[in-house]
Amino acid sequence: MSNPFVRIVEPLDAKQPLKKFFNLGKLEDVRYARLPFSIRVLLEAAIRNCDEFLVKKGDVENILNWKVVQHKNVEVPFKPARVILQDFTGVPAVVDFAAMRDAVKKLGGDPEKINPICPADLVIDHSIQVDFNRRSDSLQKNQDLEFERNKERFEFLKWGSQAFKNMRIIPPGSGIIHQVNLEYLARVVMDQDGYYYPDSVVGTDSHTTMIDGLGVLGWGVGGIEAEAVMLGQPISMVLPEVVGYKLVGNPQPLVTSTDIVLTITKHLRQVGVVGKFVEFFGPGVAQLSIADRATIANMCPEYGATAAYFPVDDISIGYLIQTGRDKEKVMCTKKYLEAVGMLRDFKNSSQDPDFTQVVELDLHTVVPCCSGPKRPQDKVAVSDMKKDFETCLGAKQGFKGFQITPDQHNSIVKFNFEGCDFELSHGSVVIAAITSCTNTSNPSVMLGAGLLAKKAVEAGLTVKPYIKTSLSPGSGVVTYYLRESGVMSYLSQLGFDVVGYGCMTCIGNSGPLPESVVEAITQGDLVAVGVLSGNRNFEGRVHPNTRANYLASPPLVIAYAIAGTVRIDFEKEPLGINASGKKIFLKDIWPTRNEIQAVERQFVIPGMFKEVYQKIETVNESWNALNAPSDKLYTWNPKSTYIKSPPFFDGLTLALQTPKTIEDAYVLLSFGDSVTTDHISPAGNIARNSPAARYLTSRGLTPREFNSYGSRRGNDAVMARGTFANIRLVNKFVDKQGPQTVHFPSGETLDVFDAAERYKQAGHPLIVLAGKEYGAGSSRDWAAKGPFLLGIKAVLAESYERIHRSNLVGMGVIPLQYLPGEDAGTLGLTGRERYTIIIPEKLKPQMNIQIKLDTGKTFQAIMRFDTDVELTYFHNGGILNYMIRKMAS
């Protein structure tokens, strides 16, 4: 059957054959011109898949009628052009694929049907840690240690790249996934199988949205959902509302893109955009570079939206040329977008589409700022940092409080480091990291940091030697232009040597602090500080010993490192005093926008990008030397503590099991608001007294060999024990922070895993109670897999972050939501009751179900299966079970 929506068009280039466009109705249907540009991409994807019988003509009509149906929970399929993965989520995906091949074979099917249909790129960027810093060989030593720790994982991934077609591995040391996507992988327009169509992507990392800044529609999904997409399953989604975010005015000279995104993050958290698209428009967009837009789009998960889309304009086209893309292909891209009405002119208001809601920001009102001390949305103007931190010291324990008694606010602890005496106090900076794709992808802030370092060194300023400084660029291009522009040596003099190409401190791979520093922090119970140019600062994420963590632009990271504390007012107090006794203020060394732009124009050139990326897949000799098996079925090693066949498919049959009522469940944990996926499934250090540590010790490993939870995601035995193992976990059942809970039958306080094991052995199902924004943060699938393995059958929360709800659905864990206006407090729930959750025979999306307590109380909650497809997954026990049955039959 031919696709009724396709038309043949003249070639865009005389050298090319005739191509097919998808008839988006630009000329034929006036509704198209009013659609948000992000919805036009969804429409194109629906049309493109019509002839595959994945999409009905009615779906196309629904999308064209977006303005009318956007509030009506209309379900539409979306099949992206590509999938991207990083190794922390990629390893468990490949583990699942290997186990699915085994399961399909057991059910009598062809195991090689488990193979990516949708092209996938996996970038290894999450494994390297800051073990070495402040030395010229830090990069090499960290990379050597990365391979020593992760050799088994890397061999497994190399096996996967050979066993599965359509999956490419970008080796370690290449850069951060989202920056590599922006600078190299993204196409903007696909030219494939005789068709032109817009590029689109989903990724197993929540910051996949960064690519929205280039005009490629993309967002993060759970690893489980991404695996299904790779196998050809479209994403089932409710047609989203689209919030138009109008930018006007020009930024002030001292403002960076980091300041703009932190301002937007706070604003959109207040507006409320969870589950919605945000699309940027207005004349202010034209003032932003692609790197600026990518910074804003990158932090989309922090303000809760699904996507943060900047339509393609001439600046986007110019960026493709700047980053070394083929000029002829770029010109074809532009002609295609013009032909289908998808090239935007932000200064032309007649192109402004309809939106669900419009909010506005005057860029001129943005001031230099940071965010913290515990959440990205808690913006603090730099001028208020000193006062705000001191207020937080004494405030009640919470997102903006540490509950330090007033008599301890000025405590000082003396310590010795490398033969010299120093002092630490509340607010002392002990980690200063220029890290993360959020900012290292942006030449203006990176060169700004380099120029500030140059001026600081020339003014005689230094950074105290005990502060753990680091620079982890998102790609080799960054090092290239920092070196060519002459600022790299000045960064090194302040301690900001390149320590690796990966996420590092931003994801908690910050490595150890000096022992004397840790002892001083512990002795004084100090609120020590990490300052990083990252996108997340949740409790316990960056480092166990930094209770306060602030997100800041790269130049401000250096400024706070020089100051050595966040208890400083930069306008009134000097950064330091040089050897001549002169006071040096931040304003004395802050580079102007004109200085930065002049250096950027001279040194950020296409040749750099071409040189770095043409050898990206072959430059790592350690990767090239790895030997991997060539078998299509993986041979599991029972002695491995990294790679283990998961139990998810044990006992799976072709016949469906009818979902049953959950009877007399105990509450394993009771939470407040903003429990993140870092709380549920931490990625960082494995504490020596944890269940996971005890397991690894029993397998003959020493603490030095534990590595991190993130690196162990290929082993369910470690990850189940690491579920809810965050040292900053706040559980209402216990009176102090920590990964413990009460086992109600015995009354004992136990580690969460140990309590869950006791319940499981006794045959008791479990649930979790939570407040608002449950599952905020990273898109890690183990935040759903782990609870599933603990025996948690359902979560009852006030609201969910989008990706985590999807992950729960993917694992067959029921996401329940209180009715509007109700919560645990209004219903009088203590969590000590036993809960019977009645599952009706006939289910429909977002239906109300009944919950009965052993106290006799009954109430209703919403079952958050939002689409019929999600209900199908639930009936199958999860999305992967569904795919196995589909492939086996």
LONUSE-426924 format. One record per residue (C-alpha): residue in three letters; x, y, z. Coordinates in steps of 0.5 Angstrom, whole numbers, plus 500, padded with zeros to 3 digits. Layout:
<atoms>
ALAXYZ...
</atoms>
This chain:
<atoms>
MET500500500SER503507498ASN503512503PRO497517501PHE501523504VAL507523500ARG509527494ILE514527489VAL518533489GLU523537485PRO531535487LEU534540492ASP540540489ALA542538481LYS546533483GLN541529487PRO536524484LEU528526485LYS526526493LYS520525496PHE517530501PHE512528506ASN506533504LEU505536511GLY499540508LYS503547508LEU499549502GLU493545503ASP491546510VAL491552514ARG491549520TYR498547519ALA500554519ARG498555526LEU501549529PRO507550534PHE513548530SER515542535ILE508539533ARG509540526VAL515535527LEU510530531LEU506531525GLU511529520ALA513523524ALA506520524ILE505521516ARG512518515ASN509512518CYS502511515ASP505506510GLU507502516PHE500501519LEU503504525VAL499510524LYS492511522LYS489517518GLY486519524ASP492520528VAL494525523GLU487529523ASN488529531ILE495532530LEU492537525ASN487539530TRP492540536LYS489546538VAL482543539VAL484536542GLN490538546HIS487538553LYS483531551ASN488526553VAL489524545GLU494519544VAL498519538PRO504515536PHE511518535LYS517514532PRO523518532ALA529518527ARG534516532VAL536513539ILE542515543LEU545512550GLN550513555ASP554507558PHE550508565THR544507561GLY547503555VAL550497559PRO543495562ALA540496555VAL545491552VAL544487558ASP537487557PHE537485550ALA542479551ALA537477556MET531478551ARG535474546ASP535468551ALA528469553VAL526469545LYS530463544LYS527459550LEU520461547GLY521458541GLY523464537ASP529467533PRO533470538GLU536475532LYS529478532ILE532482538ASN536487534PRO535495534ILE531497528CYS532504529PRO539507529ALA542507536ASP549511538LEU552509545VAL557514547ILE561512553ASP562518558HIS559516565SER565512567ILE571516568GLN572519575VAL576525578ASP581521581PHE587525579ASN587533578ARG592539579ARG597535575SER599535568ASP598528567SER591527570LEU588526564GLN592520562LYS592517569ASN584518570GLN583514563ASP588509565LEU584508571GLU577508568PHE580502563GLU582498569ARG576499573ASN571498567LYS575493562GLU569488563ARG564493562PHE567496556GLU568489553PHE561487554LEU559493550LYS564492544TRP561485544GLY554488543SER556493538GLN558487534ALA552482536PHE547487534LYS546491528ASN545498527MET548500534ARG554504534ILE559505540ILE563512541PRO569510545PRO571513552GLY575519552SER571522546GLY566527550ILE559527553ILE554524549HIS549531548GLN555535546VAL557530541ASN550529539LEU550537538GLU557538534TYR557531530LEU551526530ALA545531529ARG543531522VAL537536523VAL534533516MET535526515ASP536524508GLN534516508ASP531511503GLY529516498TYR526521503TYR527528507TYR524528513PRO526532520ASP531529525SER528527531VAL531523537VAL530520544GLY535518549THR536514555ASP539520559SER534526561HIS538531558THR537529551THR533535550MET539539549ILE539538542ASP532541542GLY537548541LEU539546534GLY532545532VAL532537533LEU526535537GLY528530542TRP527528549GLY529523555VAL526517556GLY527511560GLY532506558ILE526500558GLU522505553ALA528506549GLU530499548ALA523498545VAL524504541MET530501538LEU526494537GLY521498532GLN516500537PRO513507537ILE512511543SER505512545MET504519548VAL499524550LEU499530545PRO502535549GLU500542551VAL505547548VAL507553552GLY510558548TYR516562552LYS517569549LEU524572549VAL525579548GLY530584550ASN538583550PRO542580555GLN546585560PRO554585558LEU556581564VAL550576564THR552569561SER547563558THR548560565ASP545565568ILE539565563VAL538558564LEU538558571THR533564571ILE528560566THR529554570LYS526557576HIS521561572LEU518555569ARG518551575GLN513556578VAL509556571GLY508548572VAL510545565VAL511538567GLY509533561LYS508539556PHE513542551VAL516548551GLU517552545PHE521558545PHE520564540GLY520572540PRO526577538GLY530575544VAL531568541ALA535571535GLN540574540LEU542567542SER547563539ILE546555538ALA550554544ASP546559548ARG540555546ALA543548547THR544550554ILE537553555ALA534546552ASN539542556MET536544563CYS529542560PRO529536566GLU530541571TYR524545569GLY520539568ALA518540561THR518534556ALA522538551ALA524545550TYR524546543PHE528552539PRO525551531VAL531551526ASP533558523ASP539561519ILE543561526SER542554526ILE544553519GLY550557520TYR552553526LEU552546522ILE557550517GLN561552523THR561545526GLY564542520ARG558539517ASP558538509LYS556545506GLU552542500LYS548537505VAL547544509MET544547503CYS539542502THR537542509LYS535549509LYS531548502TYR527542505LEU525546511GLU523552507ALA519548502VAL515545508GLY514551512MET519549518LEU525555517ARG523560523ASP524567523PHE524569530LYS523577528ASN517575524SER511575529SER507573523GLN510566524ASP508566531PRO504559532ASP498558537PHE500556544THR497553550GLN499558554VAL504564553VAL509566558GLU515572557LEU522573559ASP525580558LEU533578557HIS535584560THR532583567VAL537577568VAL542578573PRO548573574CYS546568579CYS547561581SER542555584GLY542551590PRO544549595LYS540543594ARG536544587PRO537547580GLN530551581ASP533555587LYS536561584VAL540566588ALA543572585VAL550572586SER549579589ASP545575594MET549569595LYS553571602LYS546573605ASP542567602PHE547562604GLU548564611THR540564612CYS540557609LEU545555615GLY540556621ALA534555617LYS530548618GLN533542615GLY530542608PHE531544601LYS534551603GLY536549610PHE541546614GLN539547621ILE546549624THR545552631PRO547559631ASP553558636GLN556554630HIS555559624ASN562561625SER566555627ILE573554624VAL577548623LYS584548622PHE588543618ASN594541615PHE595540607GLU601538604GLY605541610CYS601547610ASP596550615PHE589552613GLU582553615LEU575551613SER568554616HIS561553613GLY561555606SER568553604VAL569551597VAL572544597ILE570542590ALA570547584ALA569543577ILE568546570THR564540568SER558538564CYS555538557THR550544560ASN556549559THR562546556SER559546550ASN558553550PRO565557547SER563563550VAL562561557MET568557556LEU573562553GLY570567558ALA573562564GLY579562560LEU580569559LEU578570567ALA583565569LYS588569565LYS587576568ALA587572575VAL593569574GLU596576571ALA593580577GLY597575582LEU591571584THR591563586VAL587558588LYS588554595PRO591547594TYR586543598ILE580545593LYS579540588THR579543582SER578540575LEU576541568SER572536564PRO570538557GLY564535553SER569534547GLY576535544VAL574541540VAL574545547THR581543549TYR583545542TYR580552542LEU582553549ARG589551547GLU589555541SER587561544GLY592561549VAL588561555MET589553557SER596555561TYR592560565LEU587555567SER592550569GLN596555573LEU589555577GLY588548578PHE583547572ASP587542568VAL583537563VAL582531567GLY577527562TYR572528557GLY566525560CYS560527565MET565526572THR563531577CYS556533575ILE554526576GLY558524582ASN564522579SER568527583GLY573522586PRO576523593LEU577529597PRO584529601GLU583526607SER585532612VAL579536608VAL574530610GLU577530617ALA576537618ILE569537615THR567531619GLN570534625GLY566541625ASP560538622LEU561543617VAL557545611ALA562545605VAL561547598GLY561544591VAL561549586LEU560546579SER558548572GLY553542572ASN545542571ARG544538578ASN546539585PHE541534589GLU543532596GLY548526596ARG549527588VAL556531587HIS560528593PRO558525600ASN562531604THR559537600ARG552538603ALA551545599ASN552545592TYR551551587LEU550551580ALA554556576SER557559570PRO564557568PRO567564570LEU563564577VAL566557578ILE573560578ALA571566582TYR569562587ALA575557587ILE579563588ALA575566593GLY575559597THR568561600VAL561562598ARG560567604ILE563573600ASP559579597PHE563580590GLU561587589LYS564589596GLU569584598PRO575583594LEU577576591GLY584576594ILE590580595ASN596579591ALA603579593SER603587592GLY598588597LYS593590592LYS586588593ILE583585586PHE575585585LEU571580581LYS570586576ASP577587575ILE578581572TRP571579569PRO572579561THR567583557ARG562580552ASN566584546GLU573580548ILE570573549GLN566574542ALA573576538VAL576570541GLU571566539ARG570568532GLN578567531PHE579560534VAL572556534ILE573554527PRO570548522GLY577545521MET577544529PHE571540529LYS572536522GLU579534525VAL576532532TYR570528529GLN573524523LYS577520528ILE573519534GLU571512533THR578510532VAL583514536ASN582511543GLU588505542SER585502549TRP578501546ASN581498539ALA585493543LEU579490547ASN578483545ALA570481545PRO567475543SER563474537ASP557470539LYS550472537LEU548470544TYR552472550THR556467554TRP554470562ASN560469566PRO557467573LYS563470577SER562477574THR560482579TYR559487573ILE555483568LYS549478570SER543476567PRO537479570PRO531475573PHE526480569PHE524474564ASP525468569GLY518464568LEU516468562THR511464558LEU507466552ALA500466555LEU498473559GLN497473566THR491477569PRO493483573LYS491481580THR489485586ILE494487591GLU492485598ASP495487605ALA501491602TYR506494607VAL509501606LEU516500605LEU518508605SER514514606PHE517520603GLY515528602ASP516532596SER522532590VAL524525591THR529524586THR532518582ASP538520585HIS535518592ILE532512589SER538509585PRO544513586ALA550513581GLY556515585ASN560512591ILE558505594ALA558506602ARG563501605ASN557499610SER552498605PRO548492603ALA551493596ALA558493599ARG557487603TYR555483597LEU561485593THR566484599SER562477599ARG565476592GLY572477594LEU572485592THR576490596PRO573497597ARG578500592GLU575495587PHE567497588ASN567503583SER560506583TYR553504583GLY553507576SER558502573ARG555496576ARG548497573GLY549491569ASN549487575ASP542486578ALA544484585VAL548490586MET543495584ALA537492588ARG542492594GLY543500592THR536502591PHE534507596ALA541507598ASN542514598ILE546517604ARG541523604LEU535519604VAL529522608ASN524517610LYS518519615PHE519512618VAL526514621ASP528520625LYS535521621GLN537522614GLY540515611PRO538509607GLN534505612THR526504614VAL522500619HIS520493618PHE513493621PRO512486623SER518486627GLY519493629GLU526493627THR530499623LEU534496618ASP537498611VAL532498606PHE534492602ASP534488608ALA527490610ALA525489603GLU528482603ARG524480610TYR518482607LYS519478600GLN521472604ALA514472608GLY510473602HIS508481603PRO507486597LEU510493598ILE508500596VAL511507597LEU508513599ALA511520596GLY509527595LYS510532589GLU515531583TYR516523585GLY522521581ALA525528579GLY532528576SER536523571SER532518567ARG535512570ASP531506569TRP534502575ALA530507579ALA524503577LYS528496576GLY530497583PRO524498586PHE521492582LEU526487585LEU525489592GLY518487591ILE514494590LYS508493587ALA505500586VAL507507588LEU502512591ALA504520590GLU501527589SER505527582TYR510524578GLU516527573ARG514524566ILE520520565HIS520516572ARG512515571SER514512564ASN519507567LEU515505573VAL510503567GLY515499563MET517495569GLY509493571VAL510497577ILE503501578PRO504509579LEU498511583GLN496518584TYR492522589LEU486525587PRO486533586GLY486536593GLU488530597ASP494527600ALA497523605GLY496528610THR488530608LEU487522608GLY490521615LEU495516612THR501514617GLY504509612ARG503504618GLU497501615ARG496495610TYR494497603THR489493599ILE489496592ILE483493588ILE485492580PRO478491576GLU478486571LYS476492565LEU481497565LYS482504562PRO487510562GLN487514568MET481511571ASN480511579ILE481505583GLN479503590ILE484503596LYS482499602LEU486500609ASP486495614THR483500619GLY477500615LYS478506611THR477507603PHE479512598GLN480513591ALA486514587ILE488515579MET491509576ARG496513572PHE496509566ASP495514561THR494511554ASP491504552VAL498502550GLU501503557LEU495498559THR497493554TYR504493557PHE501493564HIS497486562ASN504484559GLY508485566GLY512491563ILE514493556LEU520488555ASN515482556TYR511485551MET516486546ILE519478548ARG512476546LYS511480540MET518477537ALA517470540SER510469536
</atoms>
